[in-house]
Amino acid sequence: MIYDSSSKALRNGLFRASVIICVVLLIVSAVAILASAPVQALAGDLEAISKASSLDNDPEDSQAVAAVCTVCHAGSQFLTTPRSSGRWHQVFDEMAGYGATGTDDQLNRVVNYFDKNLTVINVNTSPGDDLETTLQISDNVVAAIMARRMEHAFVGINDLSKIPGIDRSVLEKLNAKGCLQF
């Protein structure tokens, strides 16, 4: 068989195109596999989640977080990123959209855990509901904070702890986590 230079160039071009298509398909397959393979719980996640729950005395809340959240995520993915209550609820909605599930009790416990341990509040601007849950205070204390901050802004833990019903240890723990702002 006689091959001229144009047919040889055509064969080389087709071969290169085939190789490129195969490489692209391998890359797309690898990306699809990596994207669908969740980062699951790591050894020690339940312990880390429990340890981070210094503001939540109910161990069932930590267990619910481990059961629901670490199906797809390592604990470090959320334990190191405090957010506002509104932002956490956006995250919860996103995760539900991706298929996160749990019993009603588990989901309530997850929200409780995040509200108490990983929610950033600004004492001078956050809504009363957020203050109540994160600071773990009663409606009366929330009302006292709201009334006081209308007069003048709180400037720190010492100032806020003057409100009767505030647990200073809660303030200090929130502050240490970067969850307390003024």
C-alpha positions in Angstrom: 0.0 0.0 0.0 1.2 3.4 -0.9 0.6 6.3 1.5 1.1 9.8 0.4 1.9 12.6 2.8 -1.6 14.0 3.0 -3.1 10.7 4.2 -0.3 10.3 6.7 -1.0 13.8 8.0 -4.7 12.9 8.2 -4.0 9.7 10.2 -1.7 11.6 12.6 -4.4 14.3 13.0 -7.1 11.7 13.7 -4.8 9.9 16.1 -4.1 13.2 18.0 -7.8 14.1 18.1 -8.6 10.6 19.5 -5.9 11.0 22.2 -7.2 14.4 23.1 -10.8 13.1 23.3 -9.7 10.2 25.6 -7.7 12.6 27.8 -10.7 15.0 28.1 -13.0 12.1 28.9 -10.7 10.8 31.6 -10.4 14.3 33.1 -14.2 14.7 33.0 -14.7 11.3 34.6 -12.2 12.0 37.3 -13.8 15.4 38.1 -17.2 13.7 38.2 -16.0 11.0 40.6 -14.2 13.5 42.9 -17.2 15.9 42.9 -19.6 13.0 43.8 -17.4 11.5 46.4 -18.1 13.5 49.6 -15.4 14.2 52.1 -16.7 12.0 54.9 -16.1 11.9 58.6 -12.6 11.6 59.7 -11.4 9.6 62.7 -11.9 11.8 65.8 -14.7 13.9 64.3 -17.3 13.0 66.9 -14.7 13.9 69.6 -13.9 17.2 67.9 -17.6 18.0 67.5 -18.2 17.2 71.2 -15.2 19.2 72.3 -16.3 22.2 70.2 -19.7 22.1 71.9 -18.5 23.9 75.0 -21.7 26.0 75.0 -24.1 23.2 74.5 -24.4 20.7 77.4 -26.6 18.2 75.5 -24.4 15.4 74.1 -27.3 14.4 71.8 -26.8 17.7 69.8 -23.1 16.7 69.1 -24.2 13.2 68.1 -26.8 14.6 65.8 -24.3 16.9 64.1 -21.9 13.9 63.7 -24.7 11.7 62.3 -26.1 14.3 59.8 -23.2 16.5 58.8 -20.3 14.1 58.7 -22.0 11.9 56.2 -20.6 14.3 53.6 -18.2 16.6 55.5 -15.2 16.3 57.8 -15.9 18.2 61.1 -13.1 20.6 60.3 -15.1 21.9 57.3 -17.7 23.6 59.7 -16.1 23.7 63.1 -13.6 26.3 62.0 -16.0 28.7 60.2 -18.4 30.5 62.6 -21.1 32.4 60.6 -24.2 34.5 61.3 -27.5 32.7 62.0 -28.8 33.8 58.7 -25.8 32.4 56.9 -26.0 29.1 58.7 -29.6 28.7 57.7 -28.6 29.3 54.1 -26.0 26.6 54.4 -28.6 24.3 55.9 -31.0 25.0 53.0 -28.2 24.3 50.5 -27.3 21.0 52.2 -30.9 19.9 52.2 -30.9 20.7 48.5 -27.9 18.4 48.1 -29.8 15.6 49.9 -28.8 16.0 53.5 -31.4 14.2 55.7 -32.1 13.4 59.3 -35.0 13.0 61.6 -36.8 16.1 62.7 -35.2 15.6 66.1 -31.7 15.4 64.6 -32.2 18.4 62.4 -33.5 20.5 65.4 -30.4 19.4 67.3 -28.1 20.3 64.5 -29.6 23.8 64.4 -29.4 24.1 68.2 -25.7 23.0 68.1 -24.8 25.5 65.5 -26.8 28.3 67.1 -25.1 27.8 70.4 -21.5 27.0 69.3 -20.8 28.4 65.9 -23.0 31.4 65.4 -21.5 34.9 65.2 -23.6 37.6 66.8 -23.1 41.4 67.1 -24.6 42.4 70.5 -25.4 45.9 69.1 -27.1 44.8 65.8 -28.2 41.1 65.8 -31.9 40.3 66.1 -33.2 39.4 69.5 -33.9 35.8 68.6 -30.2 35.4 67.7 -29.1 37.0 70.9 -31.5 34.7 72.9 -30.2 31.5 71.4 -26.5 32.2 71.1 -26.1 34.0 74.5 -28.5 31.5 76.0 -30.6 34.1 77.8 -34.3 34.6 78.5 -36.7 37.0 76.8 -36.4 39.4 79.7 -32.6 39.6 79.3 -33.0 40.1 75.5 -35.4 43.0 76.2 -32.9 44.5 78.6 -30.1 44.3 76.0 -32.3 45.7 73.2 -33.3 48.6 75.5 -29.8 49.3 76.6 -28.3 49.2 73.1 -30.9 51.8 71.9 -29.4 54.2 74.5 -25.8 53.5 73.7 -23.8 50.6 72.1 -22.2 47.9 74.2 -18.4 48.1 74.0 -17.2 44.8 75.3 -17.8 41.8 77.6 -17.4 43.9 80.8 -20.1 46.2 79.6 -22.5 43.5 78.5 -22.0 41.4 81.6 -23.5 44.2 83.7 -26.9 43.2 82.4 -28.6 40.9 85.0 -29.1 37.4 83.7 -25.9 37.3 81.5 -23.6 34.4 82.1 -20.1 35.8 81.7 -18.6 32.4 81.0 -20.8 32.1 77.9 -19.6 35.5 76.7 -16.0 34.5 77.2 -16.4 31.2 75.4 -18.2 32.9 72.5 -15.5 35.6 72.4 -12.7 32.9 72.3 -14.4 31.3 69.3 -14.7 34.6 67.5 -18.5 34.5 67.8 -19.0 37.7 69.8 -18.9 41.1 68.3 -19.6 44.6 69.5 
